[in-house]
Amino acid sequence: MSMDPILALIAIIFGILVIVFEELLSWIVGIFFILVGLWLLYDHYSRKGRSYDRDRPADERR
């Protein structure tokens, strides 16, 4: 599952928040990087699990 549309929407929302509330810039950037990191880890491990399952014979999958 691709996270590109979700990350694009979050980037737009955070960009608007930075324009409106400049004093929150460091918080917004920090939260954004944490979310991006979590989504990248989730995507990595979900792809890793699918490739492992695909490599096993059909009768061993459950």
Summary of the structure (lengths in Angstrom):
residues: 62
radius of gyration: 17.5
end to end distance: 21.1
largest distance: 57.6
contacts: 125
relative contact order: 0.12
helix: 87%
strand: 0%
